[in-house]
């Protein structure tokens, strides 16, 4: 499945680049983005998400429709990670003379995923000419290539130990992100443009495929994308 997708994505990318050489309306570019990732969980009382950092690097293909609207697609590498403190684990020492202490033991989870994405976005020029402000909106389909998970148990607030297996769960094989951003593009030369995009991303489907408990958690990402178009 992964090999087939990567082959199709590579074929699509190289075909688009070849087409771009013969069509002056199609433009190329690349981008680099950094984002703060926040997991949104169902049980926020016993599962405490923490901020994590991710990034993406992509090759872009731009399709100008007119002077006001620009479409963008391409292929991207995405590194995502989520962090949480999970108080749903229990040990014998959690039963105290005053009852049960939910916050006496916990796990510290870090899950990292390497994903390949295909974005489809539209830019709408708000104000300006060659140097202009624009609104961006779109969707991105991400496909998991590899996952790493690290879990540390803290028992009775004292004893720490690493988990021998993946207790966090499995990232969904495909993740769909909706994004919204406000960007500014300016021309360095006639055919070479730089742009900056503060943006927000939200996952439309849950990020965990399977877990030891029901969980419909999603991610909310806030970040900055910088790129070039030529």
C-alpha positions in Angstrom: 0.0 0.0 0.0 2.7 2.5 1.0 4.9 1.5 -1.9 2.1 1.9 -4.4 1.1 5.3 -3.0 4.7 6.6 -3.1 5.1 5.3 -6.7 1.9 7.0 -7.8 2.8 10.3 -5.9 6.3 10.3 -7.5 4.8 9.7 -11.0 2.3 12.5 -10.5 5.0 14.9 -9.3 7.4 14.2 -12.1 4.6 14.4 -14.7 3.5 17.7 -13.3 7.1 19.1 -13.4 7.5 17.9 -17.0 4.2 19.7 -17.9 5.3 22.8 -16.1 8.3 23.1 -18.4 6.0 23.3 -21.4 3.2 25.5 -20.0 4.1 29.0 -18.8 0.9 29.3 -16.8 2.0 26.6 -14.4 4.6 27.7 -11.8 6.8 25.7 -9.4 8.0 26.3 -5.9 8.9 24.8 -2.5 8.0 25.5 1.1 9.1 25.0 4.7 6.7 25.1 7.6 6.9 24.9 11.4 3.9 24.2 13.6 2.8 23.8 17.2 0.7 20.7 17.5 -2.0 20.3 20.2 -4.0 17.1 20.6 -7.7 17.6 21.3 -9.0 14.7 23.5 -12.4 13.5 24.6 -11.4 12.9 28.3 -9.6 16.1 29.1 -9.8 15.5 32.9 -7.7 12.4 32.9 -5.7 12.9 29.7 -3.7 16.2 29.5 -2.4 17.1 26.1 0.9 19.0 25.9 2.2 21.2 23.1 4.5 19.6 20.6 6.4 20.8 17.5 6.2 19.5 13.9 7.3 20.6 10.5 6.8 20.1 6.8 8.8 20.4 3.6 7.2 20.4 0.2 7.5 20.8 -3.5 4.7 22.9 -5.0 2.9 23.3 -8.3 0.8 26.5 -8.8 -2.1 27.0 -11.2 -3.1 30.6 -11.7 -6.8 30.8 -12.6 -6.9 34.6 -12.9 -5.4 37.7 -11.3 -7.3 37.0 -8.0 -7.3 33.2 -7.6 -4.3 30.8 -7.5 -4.5 27.1 -6.9 -1.7 25.1 -5.3 -0.9 21.4 -5.1 2.3 19.2 -4.9 3.7 16.8 -2.5 4.9 17.3 1.1 6.9 15.5 3.8 5.2 16.0 7.2 6.6 15.3 10.7 3.9 15.2 13.3 4.1 14.4 17.0 1.7 14.5 19.9 2.4 14.6 23.6 0.2 13.8 26.5 0.1 12.9 30.2 -2.3 10.0 30.8 -3.8 9.5 34.3 -6.0 6.5 33.3 -3.3 4.0 34.4 -3.7 2.6 37.9 -1.4 0.8 40.3 -1.8 -0.7 43.8 -0.4 2.4 45.5 -3.2 4.6 43.9 -5.6 3.2 46.5 -5.0 5.3 49.6 -6.7 5.5 53.0 -8.9 8.4 51.7 -10.0 6.5 48.6 -8.7 6.3 45.0 -6.2 8.9 43.8 -6.4 9.2 40.0 -3.4 11.5 39.8 -1.0 9.5 41.8 0.3 7.5 38.7 0.4 8.3 35.1 2.1 7.8 31.7 4.0 10.3 29.7 3.4 9.6 26.0 5.1 10.9 22.9 4.0 9.7 19.5 5.8 10.7 16.3 4.7 10.1 12.7 6.4 10.6 9.3 3.8 11.2 6.6 3.6 12.1 2.9 0.9 14.6 2.1 -0.8 15.9 -1.0 -2.3 19.4 -0.5 -5.0 21.1 -2.6 -5.3 24.8 -1.7 -6.7 28.0 -3.1 -5.4 31.5 -2.6 -7.7 34.5 -2.9 -6.0 37.9 -3.3 -7.4 40.5 -0.9 -5.4 43.6 -1.6 -2.3 44.6 -3.6 -0.8 43.9 -7.0 2.4 41.9 -7.5 3.0 42.4 -3.8 -0.2 41.4 -2.1 -2.1 40.0 0.9 -4.2 36.9 0.4 -6.5 34.4 2.1 -5.6 30.7 1.8 -7.9 27.7 2.4 -7.6 24.1 1.5 -7.3 20.4 2.4 -4.4 18.0 2.7 -4.4 14.2 2.7 -1.6 12.7 4.8 -0.5 9.1 4.5 1.5 7.5 7.2 5.0 6.1 6.3 6.4 5.4 9.8 5.6 5.8 13.4 7.6 5.9 16.7 6.1 5.9 20.1 7.8 6.5 23.5 6.0 5.9 26.8 7.3 6.5 30.3 5.3 5.2 33.3 5.4 7.1 36.6 4.2 4.9 39.5 3.1 6.6 42.8 4.8 9.8 41.7 8.2 8.2 42.4 9.1 5.2 40.2 9.8 5.8 36.5 10.1 3.1 33.8 9.9 2.8 30.1 7.1 0.8 28.4 8.1 -2.4 26.6 5.4 -2.0 24.0 3.3 0.7 22.2 0.6 1.6 24.7 -0.4 4.9 23.0 -1.9 3.3 19.9 -1.5 3.5 16.1 -1.7 6.7 14.1 -4.5 6.5 11.5 -3.0 5.4 8.1 -4.6 8.5 6.5 -5.1 11.8 8.1 -7.1 14.7 6.5 -6.3 18.3 7.5 -8.3 21.4 6.7 -6.3 24.6 6.7 -6.9 28.3 6.8 -4.3 31.0 6.5 -3.5 34.6 5.8 -0.4 35.2 3.7 1.7 37.9 2.1 3.6 37.4 -1.1 6.2 39.8 -2.6 8.3 39.8 -5.7 12.1 39.5 -5.4 12.4 39.4 -9.2 9.8 39.3 -11.9 9.7 35.5 -11.9 10.7 34.8 -8.3 8.4 35.5 -5.4 8.6 34.9 -1.6 5.6 34.3 0.6 4.8 33.9 4.3 1.7 32.2 5.7 0.6 32.1 9.3 -2.0 29.2 9.3 -4.2 26.9 11.3 -4.8 23.2 10.6 -7.5 20.9 12.0 -7.8 17.2 11.5 -11.2 16.2 10.0 -10.8 12.5 11.2 -9.5 11.1 14.4 -5.7 10.6 14.6 -5.6 7.3 16.4 -6.6 4.1 14.5 -6.7 1.9 17.6 -6.1 2.4 21.3 -6.6 0.6 24.6 -9.6 2.8 25.2 -12.1 4.7 22.9 -10.6 7.9 21.8 -11.8 10.4 19.2 -8.8 12.8 19.6 -7.9 15.1 16.8 -5.1 17.7 16.3 -5.1 21.5 16.0 -1.9 23.0 14.5 -0.9 26.6 14.5 2.2 27.5 12.5 4.0 29.5 9.9 4.8 28.5 6.3 7.5 30.2 4.2 8.0 29.5 0.5 9.0 30.6 -3.0 7.2 30.6 -6.3 8.9 30.9 -9.7 
